[in-house]
Amino acid sequence: MGDDRDIDRGTGLDKGAVSTALSRLKDRDLVEHKATYWAVTDDTERLDGYGGYERATALFNEQLGDEDKES
């Protein structure tokens, strides 16, 4: 995945938003913090379990509009 600065630049999000997102992903065991880098888990079963969440989010965004990230 990369370090925090790479992720900040790659997503265009501010450091606080990236830090919050990474912390939430870590709490769900979807990413791991290794030294100065973040890595996506290799637990494919765990990753597959969140596929439904991604599809639901896309559906809600289609029906209700994209989330206002500034909020």
Buried (B, 14 or more C-beta within 10 A) or exposed (E): BEEBEEBBEEEEBEEEEBBEBBEEBBEEEBBBEEEEEBEEBEEEEEEEEEEEEEEEEEEEEEEEEEEEEEE
